[in-house]
Each structure stands twice: as C-alpha cells, then as structure tokens.
Amino acid sequence: MRLMGLPNVKTYPEATVTRHAEYITIVFGGRDDEQTMNVLIKYIGGDAESAELWLLADLKRLSYKVRRVGSQDS
C-alpha cells in the first residue's frame, strides 16, 4: 500500500496511531493544530495488528515521530 494525502511532516511532525475494530485512526500533531485520518484496515491488508504495525513503520520511514496508543474496540 502507498500512503497518500498525508500532511506535511514539517508542519505535523507527530503521528499518533490507534487501532479500532475496522479502522486505524492517525492523529497528526503540530504546534497548535492537528489533523485526523481514519484508514479502513481492509485497505491496508492483513490482520488488524499487522496493518497497524506496517502503518507505524511506514510513518516512521516518512520521518514522522510515531506513537502507538492501545487498541480501541469500537
């Protein structure tokens, strides 16, 4: 999968990832603002945990400072 439409890492250097039952939420944080993106797990592929770990690794590769929050059942 190729990540597209992400906010500029210089403006939003932090990415907090939370796994839900059917999607993963990424909150991109900056100095005074944040942007939220929800990605359906079915678009990432694999099981939910694998998809989350892949996403974390790819965000880190793109120079975001990543943080993983425990999964949420919703």
All heavy atoms as a GROMACS GRO file, in nm:
protein
  588
    1MET      N    1   0.084  -0.118   0.000
    1MET     CA    2   0.000   0.000   0.000
    1MET      C    3   0.088   0.124   0.000
    1MET      O    4   0.193   0.127   0.064
    1MET     CB    5  -0.090   0.000   0.123
    1MET     CG    6  -0.186   0.116   0.123
    1MET     SD    7  -0.299   0.110   0.260
    1MET     CE    8  -0.252   0.259   0.342
    2ARG      N    9   0.044   0.226  -0.067
    2ARG     CA   10   0.116   0.353  -0.072
    2ARG      C   11   0.034   0.459   0.001
    2ARG      O   12  -0.083   0.481  -0.029
    2ARG     CB   13   0.135   0.392  -0.218
    2ARG     CG   14   0.218   0.514  -0.235
    2ARG     CD   15   0.246   0.532  -0.383
    2ARG     NE   16   0.249   0.675  -0.409
    2ARG     CZ   17   0.240   0.727  -0.528
    2ARG    NH1   18   0.227   0.650  -0.633
    2ARG    NH2   19   0.246   0.855  -0.544
    3LEU      N   20   0.096   0.524   0.098
    3LEU     CA   21   0.027   0.629   0.173
    3LEU      C   22   0.024   0.757   0.091
    3LEU      O   23   0.127   0.802   0.041
    3LEU     CB   24   0.099   0.654   0.306
    3LEU     CG   25   0.096   0.539   0.405
    3LEU    CD1   26   0.182   0.574   0.526
    3LEU    CD2   27  -0.045   0.509   0.449
    4MET      N   28  -0.094   0.814   0.078
    4MET     CA   29  -0.110   0.938   0.001
    4MET      C   30  -0.196   1.035   0.082
    4MET      O   31  -0.276   0.993   0.166
    4MET     CB   32  -0.177   0.909  -0.133
    4MET     CG   33  -0.096   0.817  -0.221
    4MET     SD   34  -0.179   0.778  -0.374
    4MET     CE   35  -0.179   0.937  -0.453
    5GLY      N   36  -0.180   1.163   0.056
    5GLY     CA   37  -0.264   1.263   0.120
    5GLY      C   38  -0.228   1.292   0.264
    5GLY      O   39  -0.309   1.345   0.339
    6LEU      N   40  -0.106   1.258   0.304
    6LEU     CA   41  -0.063   1.284   0.441
    6LEU      C   42  -0.022   1.430   0.457
    6LEU      O   43   0.030   1.491   0.363
    6LEU     CB   44   0.055   1.195   0.478
    6LEU     CG   45   0.031   1.044   0.470
    6LEU    CD1   46   0.160   0.970   0.503
    6LEU    CD2   47  -0.080   1.002   0.561
    7PRO      N   48  -0.042   1.487   0.575
    7PRO     CA   49   0.001   1.625   0.596
    7PRO      C   50   0.154   1.635   0.595
    7PRO      O   51   0.224   1.537   0.624
    7PRO     CB   52  -0.056   1.660   0.732
    7PRO     CG   53  -0.084   1.533   0.800
    7PRO     CD   54  -0.107   1.431   0.693
    8ASN      N   55   0.204   1.751   0.565
    8ASN     CA   56   0.348   1.776   0.558
    8ASN      C   57   0.412   1.746   0.693
    8ASN      O   58   0.370   1.796   0.797
    8ASN     CB   59   0.372   1.922   0.519
    8ASN     CG   60   0.518   1.949   0.493
    8ASN    OD1   61   0.603   1.922   0.576
    8ASN    ND2   62   0.544   2.004   0.377
    9VAL      N   63   0.516   1.664   0.691
    9VAL     CA   64   0.583   1.623   0.814
    9VAL      C   65   0.648   1.741   0.886
    9VAL      O   66   0.663   1.738   1.009
    9VAL     CB   67   0.684   1.509   0.786
    9VAL    CG1   68   0.805   1.560   0.712
    9VAL    CG2   69   0.726   1.439   0.914
   10LYS      N   70   0.684   1.846   0.816
   10LYS     CA   71   0.743   1.963   0.880
   10LYS      C   72   0.637   2.042   0.959
   10LYS      O   73   0.668   2.103   1.060
   10LYS     CB   74   0.809   2.053   0.777
   10LYS     CG   75   0.933   1.991   0.717
   10LYS     CD   76   0.996   2.081   0.614
   10LYS     CE   77   1.116   2.012   0.552
   10LYS     NZ   78   1.176   2.092   0.445
   11THR      N   79   0.512   2.038   0.911
   11THR     CA   80   0.403   2.108   0.978
   11THR      C   81   0.340   2.023   1.088
   11THR      O   82   0.302   2.072   1.193
   11THR     CB   83   0.295   2.147   0.876
   11THR    OG1   84   0.358   2.221   0.770
   11THR    CG2   85   0.188   2.233   0.940
   12TYR      N   86   0.328   1.892   1.062
   12TYR     CA   87   0.267   1.798   1.156
   12TYR      C   88   0.365   1.682   1.179
   12TYR      O   89   0.348   1.574   1.123
   12TYR     CB   90   0.136   1.744   1.100
   12TYR     CG   91   0.031   1.851   1.078
   12TYR    CD1   92   0.017   1.913   0.955
   12TYR    CD2   93  -0.053   1.888   1.182
   12TYR    CE1   94  -0.079   2.011   0.935
   12TYR    CE2   95  -0.149   1.985   1.164
   12TYR     CZ   96  -0.162   2.047   1.040
   12TYR     OH   97  -0.256   2.143   1.022
   13PRO      N   98   0.467   1.702   1.262
   13PRO     CA   99   0.572   1.602   1.277
   13PRO      C  100   0.536   1.478   1.361
   13PRO      O  101   0.606   1.378   1.357
   13PRO     CB  102   0.686   1.679   1.343
   13PRO     CG  103   0.616   1.788   1.420
   13PRO     CD  104   0.496   1.824   1.337
   14GLU      N  105   0.427   1.486   1.436
   14GLU     CA  106   0.390   1.375   1.525
   14GLU      C  107   0.270   1.301   1.470
   14GLU      O  108   0.174   1.362   1.423
   14GLU     CB  109   0.359   1.428   1.664
   14GLU     CG  110   0.476   1.500   1.727
   14GLU     CD  111   0.441   1.569   1.857
   14GLU    OE1  112   0.324   1.560   1.900
   14GLU    OE2  113   0.530   1.633   1.913
   15ALA      N  114   0.274   1.168   1.478
   15ALA     CA  115   0.163   1.085   1.434
   15ALA      C  116   0.129   0.985   1.544
   15ALA      O  117   0.212   0.904   1.583
   15ALA     CB  118   0.198   1.011   1.306
   16THR      N  119   0.007   0.994   1.596
   16THR     CA  120  -0.041   0.902   1.698
   16THR      C  121  -0.139   0.806   1.633
   16THR      O  122  -0.236   0.847   1.570
   16THR     CB  123  -0.110   0.978   1.813
   16THR    OG1  124  -0.016   1.071   1.868
   16THR    CG2  125  -0.158   0.883   1.921
   17VAL      N  126  -0.112   0.675   1.648
   17VAL     CA  127  -0.190   0.571   1.581
   17VAL      C  128  -0.270   0.493   1.684
   17VAL      O  129  -0.215   0.446   1.784
   17VAL     CB  130  -0.095   0.478   1.503
   17VAL    CG1  131  -0.172   0.363   1.440
   17VAL    CG2  132  -0.019   0.556   1.397
   18THR      N  133  -0.402   0.478   1.656
   18THR     CA  134  -0.490   0.399   1.742
   18THR      C  135  -0.566   0.300   1.655
   18THR      O  136  -0.629   0.339   1.557
   18THR     CB  137  -0.591   0.489   1.816
   18THR    OG1  138  -0.521   0.590   1.886
   18THR    CG2  139  -0.674   0.409   1.914
   19ARG      N  140  -0.562   0.173   1.692
   19ARG     CA  141  -0.633   0.070   1.616
   19ARG      C  142  -0.772   0.048   1.673
   19ARG      O  143  -0.789   0.034   1.794
   19ARG     CB  144  -0.554  -0.062   1.619
   19ARG     CG  145  -0.617  -0.168   1.530
   19ARG     CD  146  -0.539  -0.298   1.533
   19ARG     NE  147  -0.562  -0.364   1.661
   19ARG     CZ  148  -0.468  -0.424   1.733
   19ARG    NH1  149  -0.344  -0.425   1.694
   19ARG    NH2  150  -0.497  -0.482   1.846
   20HIS      N  151  -0.870   0.047   1.586
   20HIS     CA  152  -1.009   0.016   1.621
   20HIS      C  153  -1.045  -0.116   1.553
   20HIS      O  154  -0.962  -0.174   1.483
   20HIS     CB  155  -1.102   0.128   1.575
   20HIS     CG  156  -1.066   0.261   1.634
   20HIS    ND1  157  -1.117   0.307   1.753
   20HIS    CD2  158  -0.982   0.357   1.589
   20HIS    CE1  159  -1.066   0.426   1.780
   20HIS    NE2  160  -0.984   0.459   1.682
   21ALA      N  161  -1.164  -0.162   1.571
   21ALA     CA  162  -1.204  -0.292   1.516
   21ALA      C  163  -1.191  -0.298   1.364
   21ALA      O  164  -1.142  -0.396   1.310
   21ALA     CB  165  -1.348  -0.324   1.558
   22GLU      N  166  -1.234  -0.194   1.294
   22GLU     CA  167  -1.234  -0.198   1.148
   22GLU      C  168  -1.148  -0.091   1.081
   22GLU      O  169  -1.137  -0.089   0.959
   22GLU     CB  170  -1.377  -0.188   1.096
   22GLU     CG  171  -1.461  -0.308   1.138
   22GLU     CD  172  -1.601  -0.304   1.082
   22GLU    OE1  173  -1.626  -0.231   0.985
   22GLU    OE2  174  -1.688  -0.374   1.137
   23TYR      N  175  -1.092  -0.002   1.159
   23TYR     CA  176  -1.012   0.106   1.101
   23TYR      C  177  -0.902   0.148   1.198
   23TYR      O  178  -0.903   0.111   1.315
   23TYR     CB  179  -1.099   0.227   1.064
   23TYR     CG  180  -1.169   0.291   1.182
   23TYR    CD1  181  -1.112   0.401   1.246
   23TYR    CD2  182  -1.289   0.243   1.230
   23TYR    CE1  183  -1.174   0.461   1.354
   23TYR    CE2  184  -1.352   0.302   1.337
   23TYR     CZ  185  -1.294   0.411   1.399
   23TYR     OH  186  -1.356   0.470   1.507
   24ILE      N  187  -0.807   0.224   1.146
   24ILE     CA  188  -0.698   0.279   1.226
   24ILE      C  189  -0.708   0.431   1.218
   24ILE      O  190  -0.724   0.487   1.110
   24ILE     CB  191  -0.562   0.231   1.175
   24ILE    CG1  192  -0.551   0.079   1.195
   24ILE    CG2  193  -0.448   0.303   1.245
   24ILE    CD1  194  -0.426   0.017   1.136
   25THR      N  195  -0.700   0.496   1.333
   25THR     CA  196  -0.702   0.642   1.338
   25THR      C  197  -0.559   0.692   1.352
   25THR      O  198  -0.483   0.642   1.435
   25THR     CB  199  -0.784   0.693   1.458
   25THR    OG1  200  -0.919   0.648   1.442
   25THR    CG2  201  -0.782   0.844   1.467
   26ILE      N  202  -0.525   0.790   1.269
   26ILE     CA  203  -0.395   0.856   1.279
   26ILE      C  204  -0.422   1.003   1.309
   26ILE      O  205  -0.496   1.069   1.235
   26ILE     CB  206  -0.314   0.849   1.148
   26ILE    CG1  207  -0.311   0.707   1.093
   26ILE    CG2  208  -0.172   0.901   1.170
   26ILE    CD1  209  -0.263   0.700   0.950
   27VAL      N  210  -0.367   1.052   1.419
   27VAL     CA  211  -0.379   1.194   1.453
   27VAL      C  212  -0.241   1.256   1.432
   27VAL      O  213  -0.145   1.219   1.497
   27VAL     CB  214  -0.426   1.215   1.599
   27VAL    CG1  215  -0.433   1.363   1.631
   27VAL    CG2  216  -0.561   1.148   1.622
   28PHE      N  217  -0.234   1.346   1.335
   28PHE     CA  218  -0.111   1.417   1.304
   28PHE      C  219  -0.111   1.546   1.385
   28PHE      O  220  -0.204   1.624   1.377
   28PHE     CB  221  -0.102   1.448   1.155
   28PHE     CG  222  -0.094   1.326   1.069
   28PHE    CD1  223  -0.208   1.271   1.013
   28PHE    CD2  224   0.028   1.266   1.047
   28PHE    CE1  225  -0.199   1.158   0.934
   28PHE    CE2  226   0.037   1.152   0.967
   28PHE     CZ  227  -0.077   1.098   0.911
   29GLY      N  228  -0.007   1.567   1.466
   29GLY     CA  229   0.000   1.684   1.551
   29GLY      C  230   0.111   1.779   1.511
   29GLY      O  231   0.217   1.738   1.463
   30GLY      N  232   0.081   1.907   1.531
   30GLY     CA  233   0.178   2.012   1.505
   30GLY      C  234   0.182   2.106   1.623
   30GLY      O  235   0.135   2.073   1.731
   31ARG      N  236   0.233   2.224   1.602
   31ARG     CA  237   0.246   2.320   1.712
   31ARG      C  238   0.112   2.353   1.777
   31ARG      O  239   0.094   2.341   1.896
   31ARG     CB  240   0.312   2.447   1.663
   31ARG     CG  241   0.457   2.430   1.636
   31ARG     CD  242   0.520   2.561   1.601
   31ARG     NE  243   0.662   2.541   1.578
   31ARG     CZ  244   0.739   2.629   1.523
   31ARG    NH1  245   0.691   2.745   1.485
   31ARG    NH2  246   0.866   2.604   1.507
   32ASP      N  247   0.018   2.398   1.698
   32ASP     CA  248  -0.111   2.442   1.753
   32ASP      C  249  -0.230   2.376   1.688
   32ASP      O  250  -0.343   2.419   1.707
   32ASP     CB  251  -0.125   2.594   1.737
   32ASP     CG  252  -0.019   2.670   1.814
   32ASP    OD1  253   0.014   2.628   1.926
   32ASP    OD2  254   0.031   2.770   1.761
   33ASP      N  255  -0.206   2.274   1.608
   33ASP     CA  256  -0.314   2.217   1.530
   33ASP      C  257  -0.294   2.067   1.516
   33ASP      O  258  -0.186   2.015   1.543
   33ASP     CB  259  -0.317   2.284   1.392
   33ASP     CG  260  -0.448   2.265   1.318
   33ASP    OD1  261  -0.548   2.225   1.382
   33ASP    OD2  262  -0.451   2.290   1.197
   34GLU      N  263  -0.399   1.999   1.473
   34GLU     CA  264  -0.387   1.857   1.442
   34GLU      C  265  -0.485   1.821   1.332
   34GLU      O  266  -0.583   1.891   1.308
   34GLU     CB  267  -0.407   1.769   1.565
   34GLU     CG  268  -0.542   1.779   1.631
   34GLU     CD  269  -0.549   1.696   1.758
   34GLU    OE1  270  -0.448   1.682   1.829
   34GLU    OE2  271  -0.659   1.646   1.786
   35GLN      N  272  -0.453   1.714   1.263
   35GLN     CA  273  -0.538   1.659   1.159
   35GLN      C  274  -0.558   1.511   1.188
   35GLN      O  275  -0.464   1.442   1.229
   35GLN     CB  276  -0.475   1.673   1.020
   35GLN     CG  277  -0.471   1.813   0.969
   35GLN     CD  278  -0.422   1.816   0.824
   35GLN    OE1  279  -0.420   1.716   0.753
   35GLN    NE2  280  -0.384   1.934   0.780
   36THR      N  281  -0.681   1.464   1.167
   36THR     CA  282  -0.713   1.325   1.193
   36THR      C  283  -0.747   1.254   1.062
   36THR      O  284  -0.815   1.310   0.977
   36THR     CB  285  -0.833   1.314   1.290
   36THR    OG1  286  -0.799   1.381   1.411
   36THR    CG2  287  -0.869   1.170   1.319
   37MET      N  288  -0.700   1.131   1.051
   37MET     CA  289  -0.726   1.049   0.932
   37MET      C  290  -0.764   0.910   0.980
   37MET      O  291  -0.698   0.854   1.068
   37MET     CB  292  -0.599   1.043   0.846
   37MET     CG  293  -0.610   0.959   0.723
   37MET     SD  294  -0.454   0.953   0.631
   37MET     CE  295  -0.453   1.116   0.561
   38ASN      N  296  -0.873   0.857   0.925
   38ASN     CA  297  -0.914   0.719   0.953
   38ASN      C  298  -0.889   0.636   0.829
   38ASN      O  299  -0.929   0.675   0.719
   38ASN     CB  300  -1.062   0.712   0.992
   38ASN     CG  301  -1.088   0.776   1.125
   38ASN    OD1  302  -1.014   0.756   1.220
   38ASN    ND2  303  -1.194   0.854   1.134
   39VAL      N  304  -0.824   0.520   0.847
   39VAL     CA  305  -0.792   0.431   0.736
   39VAL      C  306  -0.855   0.295   0.765
   39VAL      O  307  -0.827   0.236   0.869
   39VAL     CB  308  -0.639   0.416   0.720
   39VAL    CG1  309  -0.606   0.325   0.602
   39VAL    CG2  310  -0.571   0.550   0.707
   40LEU      N  311  -0.940   0.250   0.673
   40LEU     CA  312  -1.000   0.117   0.691
   40LEU      C  313  -0.892   0.010   0.683
   40LEU      O  314  -0.807   0.012   0.593
   40LEU     CB  315  -1.106   0.092   0.585
   40LEU     CG  316  -1.233   0.176   0.596
   40LEU    CD1  317  -1.323   0.152   0.476
   40LEU    CD2  318  -1.307   0.146   0.724
   41ILE      N  319  -0.895  -0.083   0.777
   41ILE     CA  320  -0.795  -0.190   0.781
   41ILE      C  321  -0.797  -0.272   0.654
   41ILE      O  322  -0.693  -0.313   0.604
   41ILE     CB  323  -0.814  -0.277   0.907
   41ILE    CG1  324  -0.777  -0.194   1.031
   41ILE    CG2  325  -0.732  -0.404   0.900
   41ILE    CD1  326  -0.810  -0.258   1.162
   42LYS      N  327  -0.914  -0.290   0.595
   42LYS     CA  328  -0.922  -0.371   0.472
   42LYS      C  329  -0.842  -0.309   0.359
   42LYS      O  330  -0.799  -0.379   0.268
   42LYS     CB  331  -1.068  -0.392   0.430
   42LYS     CG  332  -1.139  -0.269   0.382
   42LYS     CD  333  -1.281  -0.303   0.342
   42LYS     CE  334  -1.353  -0.181   0.285
   42LYS     NZ  335  -1.490  -0.214   0.245
   43TYR      N  336  -0.817  -0.178   0.362
   43TYR     CA  337  -0.738  -0.114   0.258
   43TYR      C  338  -0.588  -0.130   0.281
   43TYR      O  339  -0.509  -0.114   0.190
   43TYR     CB  340  -0.771   0.034   0.246
   43TYR     CG  341  -0.910   0.061   0.197
   43TYR    CD1  342  -0.986   0.163   0.249
   43TYR    CD2  343  -0.968  -0.017   0.097
   43TYR    CE1  344  -1.114   0.188   0.204
   43TYR    CE2  345  -1.095   0.007   0.051
   43TYR     CZ  346  -1.169   0.110   0.105
   43TYR     OH  347  -1.295   0.134   0.061
   44ILE      N  348  -0.548  -0.161   0.404
   44ILE     CA  349  -0.407  -0.182   0.435
   44ILE      C  350  -0.370  -0.326   0.408
   44ILE      O  351  -0.262  -0.356   0.357
   44ILE     CB  352  -0.376  -0.144   0.582
   44ILE    CG1  353  -0.411   0.003   0.606
   44ILE    CG2  354  -0.230  -0.171   0.614
   44ILE    CD1  355  -0.402   0.045   0.751
   45GLY      N  356  -0.459  -0.417   0.442
   45GLY     CA  357  -0.434  -0.560   0.419
   45GLY      C  358  -0.383  -0.630   0.542
   45GLY      O  359  -0.333  -0.568   0.636
   46GLY      N  360  -0.399  -0.761   0.543
   46GLY     CA  361  -0.355  -0.841   0.657
   46GLY      C  362  -0.450  -0.829   0.774
   46GLY      O  363  -0.556  -0.769   0.765
   47ASP      N  364  -0.410  -0.886   0.886
   47ASP     CA  365  -0.492  -0.875   1.006
   47ASP      C  366  -0.472  -0.737   1.069
   47ASP      O  367  -0.382  -0.662   1.030
   47ASP     CB  368  -0.458  -0.987   1.105
   47ASP     CG  369  -0.315  -0.978   1.154
   47ASP    OD1  370  -0.289  -0.899   1.247
   47ASP    OD2  371  -0.229  -1.051   1.100
   48ALA      N  372  -0.555  -0.703   1.165
   48ALA     CA  373  -0.556  -0.568   1.223
   48ALA      C  374  -0.422  -0.530   1.285
   48ALA      O  375  -0.371  -0.420   1.264
   48ALA     CB  376  -0.667  -0.557   1.326
   49GLU      N  377  -0.361  -0.620   1.360
   49GLU     CA  378  -0.233  -0.587   1.425
   49GLU      C  379  -0.121  -0.570   1.323
   49GLU      O  380  -0.041  -0.477   1.333
   49GLU     CB  381  -0.195  -0.693   1.528
   49GLU     CG  382  -0.071  -0.653   1.606
   49GLU     CD  383  -0.035  -0.750   1.717
   49GLU    OE1  384  -0.082  -0.865   1.715
   49GLU    OE2  385   0.041  -0.709   1.805
   50SER      N  386  -0.116  -0.657   1.224
   50SER     CA  387  -0.014  -0.643   1.119
   50SER      C  388  -0.030  -0.512   1.044
   50SER      O  389   0.069  -0.444   1.014
   50SER     CB  390  -0.024  -0.759   1.019
   50SER     OG  391   0.007  -0.880   1.082
   51ALA      N  392  -0.153  -0.475   1.014
   51ALA     CA  393  -0.180  -0.350   0.944
   51ALA      C  394  -0.133  -0.230   1.027
   51ALA      O  395  -0.071  -0.137   0.976
   51ALA     CB  396  -0.329  -0.337   0.913
   52GLU      N  397  -0.161  -0.235   1.157
   52GLU     CA  398  -0.119  -0.127   1.246
   52GLU      C  399   0.034  -0.115   1.251
   52GLU      O  400   0.089  -0.005   1.239
   52GLU     CB  401  -0.174  -0.152   1.386
   52GLU     CG  402  -0.133  -0.048   1.488
   52GLU     CD  403  -0.177  -0.084   1.628
   52GLU    OE1  404  -0.207  -0.202   1.655
   52GLU    OE2  405  -0.180   0.008   1.711
   53LEU      N  406   0.101  -0.228   1.265
   53LEU     CA  407   0.248  -0.226   1.272
   53LEU      C  408   0.310  -0.178   1.141
   53LEU      O  409   0.407  -0.102   1.142
   53LEU     CB  410   0.301  -0.364   1.311
   53LEU     CG  411   0.263  -0.409   1.453
   53LEU    CD1  412   0.307  -0.553   1.475
   53LEU    CD2  413   0.320  -0.316   1.557
   54TRP      N  414   0.253  -0.221   1.028
   54TRP     CA  415   0.301  -0.175   0.899
   54TRP      C  416   0.285  -0.024   0.888
   54TRP      O  417   0.377   0.046   0.844
   54TRP     CB  418   0.225  -0.245   0.785
   54TRP     CG  419   0.270  -0.196   0.652
   54TRP    CD1  420   0.372  -0.246   0.576
   54TRP    CD2  421   0.218  -0.084   0.580
   54TRP    NE1  422   0.386  -0.172   0.461
   54TRP    CE2  423   0.293  -0.072   0.461
   54TRP    CE3  424   0.116   0.007   0.603
   54TRP    CZ2  425   0.268   0.028   0.367
   54TRP    CZ3  426   0.092   0.107   0.510
   54TRP    CH2  427   0.169   0.116   0.394
   55LEU      N  428   0.170   0.026   0.929
   55LEU     CA  429   0.144   0.170   0.922
   55LEU      C  430   0.241   0.248   1.010
   55LEU      O  431   0.297   0.350   0.968
   55LEU     CB  432   0.000   0.197   0.963
   55LEU     CG  433  -0.052   0.337   0.945
   55LEU    CD1  434  -0.042   0.382   0.801
   55LEU    CD2  435  -0.196   0.345   0.992
   56LEU      N  436   0.265   0.201   1.130
   56LEU     CA  437   0.362   0.266   1.220
   56LEU      C  438   0.501   0.272   1.157
   56LEU      O  439   0.567   0.376   1.158
   56LEU     CB  440   0.368   0.192   1.354
   56LEU     CG  441   0.249   0.210   1.447
   56LEU    CD1  442   0.247   0.101   1.553
   56LEU    CD2  443   0.252   0.347   1.511
   57ALA      N  444   0.544   0.160   1.101
   57ALA     CA  445   0.677   0.155   1.038
   57ALA      C  446   0.686   0.249   0.919
   57ALA      O  447   0.787   0.318   0.901
   57ALA     CB  448   0.709   0.012   0.997
   58ASP      N  449   0.581   0.253   0.838
   58ASP     CA  450   0.584   0.338   0.720
   58ASP      C  451   0.582   0.486   0.758
   58ASP      O  452   0.652   0.567   0.697
   58ASP     CB  453   0.470   0.305   0.625
   58ASP     CG  454   0.507   0.333   0.481
   58ASP    OD1  455   0.622   0.304   0.442
   58ASP    OD2  456   0.421   0.385   0.408
   59LEU      N  457   0.504   0.522   0.858
   59LEU     CA  458   0.503   0.662   0.904
   59LEU      C  459   0.640   0.702   0.958
   59LEU      O  460   0.689   0.812   0.931
   59LEU     CB  461   0.395   0.683   1.010
   59LEU     CG  462   0.251   0.678   0.960
   59LEU    CD1  463   0.155   0.669   1.078
   59LEU    CD2  464   0.220   0.799   0.873
   60LYS      N  465   0.704   0.612   1.030
   60LYS     CA  466   0.838   0.640   1.082
   60LYS      C  467   0.937   0.656   0.966
   60LYS      O  468   1.022   0.745   0.967
   60LYS     CB  469   0.883   0.529   1.176
   60LYS     CG  470   1.012   0.560   1.244
   60LYS     CD  471   1.041   0.464   1.356
   60LYS     CE  472   1.168   0.509   1.424
   60LYS     NZ  473   1.182   0.457   1.557
   61ARG      N  474   0.925   0.571   0.865
   61ARG     CA  475   1.012   0.579   0.748
   61ARG      C  476   0.996   0.715   0.678
   61ARG      O  477   1.090   0.769   0.623
   61ARG     CB  478   0.977   0.466   0.650
   61ARG     CG  479   1.063   0.464   0.524
   61ARG     CD  480   1.015   0.362   0.424
   61ARG     NE  481   0.881   0.387   0.374
   61ARG     CZ  482   0.849   0.476   0.281
   61ARG    NH1  483   0.942   0.551   0.228
   61ARG    NH2  484   0.725   0.490   0.240
   62LEU      N  485   0.875   0.772   0.685
   62LEU     CA  486   0.847   0.902   0.624
   62LEU      C  487   0.887   1.018   0.715
   62LEU      O  488   0.855   1.132   0.686
   62LEU     CB  489   0.699   0.912   0.586
   62LEU     CG  490   0.654   0.815   0.477
   62LEU    CD1  491   0.502   0.813   0.466
   62LEU    CD2  492   0.718   0.853   0.345
   63SER      N  493   0.952   0.989   0.827
   63SER     CA  494   1.009   1.087   0.921
   63SER      C  495   0.911   1.144   1.023
   63SER      O  496   0.940   1.244   1.089
   63SER     CB  497   1.080   1.201   0.848
   63SER     OG  498   1.186   1.149   0.771
   64TYR      N  499   0.793   1.083   1.038
   64TYR     CA  500   0.704   1.125   1.146
   64TYR      C  501   0.753   1.066   1.277
   64TYR      O  502   0.811   0.958   1.279
   64TYR     CB  503   0.560   1.074   1.121
   64TYR     CG  504   0.489   1.143   1.008
   64TYR    CD1  505   0.487   1.087   0.882
   64TYR    CD2  506   0.426   1.265   1.027
   64TYR    CE1  507   0.421   1.149   0.777
   64TYR    CE2  508   0.361   1.328   0.922
   64TYR     CZ  509   0.359   1.270   0.798
   64TYR     OH  510   0.295   1.331   0.694
   65LYS      N  511   0.731   1.137   1.386
   65LYS     CA  512   0.758   1.085   1.519
   65LYS      C  513   0.630   1.009   1.558
   65LYS      O  514   0.526   1.071   1.580
   65LYS     CB  515   0.787   1.198   1.616
   65LYS     CG  516   0.813   1.151   1.757
   65LYS     CD  517   0.840   1.267   1.850
   65LYS     CE  518   0.853   1.218   1.991
   65LYS     NZ  519   0.863   1.327   2.086
   66VAL      N  520   0.638   0.877   1.563
   66VAL     CA  521   0.517   0.796   1.582
   66VAL      C  522   0.499   0.753   1.727
   66VAL      O  523   0.594   0.735   1.802
   66VAL     CB  524   0.516   0.672   1.490
   66VAL    CG1  525   0.514   0.714   1.344
   66VAL    CG2  526   0.634   0.582   1.517
   67ARG      N  527   0.371   0.738   1.761
   67ARG     CA  528   0.333   0.690   1.894
   67ARG      C  529   0.215   0.596   1.875
   67ARG      O  530   0.122   0.625   1.799
   67ARG     CB  531   0.292   0.806   1.983
   67ARG     CG  532   0.263   0.766   2.126
   67ARG     CD  533   0.247   0.890   2.213
   67ARG     NE  534   0.121   0.955   2.190
   67ARG     CZ  535   0.016   0.946   2.274
   67ARG    NH1  536   0.026   0.876   2.384
   67ARG    NH2  537  -0.095   1.009   2.246
   68ARG      N  538   0.220   0.484   1.942
   68ARG     CA  539   0.113   0.384   1.934
   68ARG      C  540   0.029   0.390   2.060
   68ARG      O  541   0.081   0.380   2.171
   68ARG     CB  542   0.176   0.246   1.918
   68ARG     CG  543   0.078   0.134   1.904
   68ARG     CD  544   0.153   0.004   1.894
   68ARG     NE  545   0.064  -0.107   1.863
   68ARG     CZ  546   0.098  -0.234   1.873
   68ARG    NH1  547   0.218  -0.267   1.915
   68ARG    NH2  548   0.012  -0.327   1.844
   69VAL      N  549  -0.101   0.403   2.042
   69VAL     CA  550  -0.196   0.401   2.154
   69VAL      C  551  -0.262   0.264   2.152
   69VAL      O  552  -0.287   0.207   2.045
   69VAL     CB  553  -0.301   0.514   2.137
   69VAL    CG1  554  -0.406   0.508   2.246
   69VAL    CG2  555  -0.234   0.649   2.137
   70GLY      N  556  -0.294   0.211   2.267
   70GLY     CA  557  -0.358   0.080   2.273
   70GLY      C  558  -0.481   0.072   2.186
   70GLY      O  559  -0.546   0.172   2.159
   71SER      N  560  -0.514  -0.048   2.141
   71SER     CA  561  -0.630  -0.065   2.052
   71SER      C  562  -0.759  -0.031   2.124
   71SER      O  563  -0.770  -0.045   2.246
   71SER     CB  564  -0.634  -0.207   1.997
   71SER     OG  565  -0.658  -0.298   2.101
   72GLN      N  566  -0.855   0.016   2.046
   72GLN     CA  567  -0.987   0.054   2.098
   72GLN      C  568  -1.090  -0.033   2.030
   72GLN      O  569  -1.091  -0.044   1.909
   72GLN     CB  570  -1.017   0.201   2.065
   72GLN     CG  571  -0.914   0.297   2.115
   72GLN     CD  572  -0.917   0.313   2.266
   72GLN    OE1  573  -1.023   0.323   2.324
   72GLN    NE2  574  -0.802   0.313   2.328
   73ASP      N  575  -1.177  -0.094   2.107
   73ASP     CA  576  -1.286  -0.173   2.047
   73ASP      C  577  -1.404  -0.083   2.023
   73ASP      O  578  -1.470  -0.039   2.116
   73ASP     CB  579  -1.327  -0.289   2.139
   73ASP     CG  580  -1.219  -0.394   2.152
   73ASP    OD1  581  -1.141  -0.408   2.055
   73ASP    OD2  582  -1.212  -0.459   2.257
   74SER      N  583  -1.423  -0.049   1.896
   74SER     CA  584  -1.538   0.036   1.861
   74SER      C  585  -1.595  -0.004   1.728
   74SER      O  586  -1.535  -0.068   1.650
   74SER     CB  587  -1.501   0.183   1.860
   74SER     OG  588  -1.398   0.209   1.768
   0.00000   0.00000   0.00000
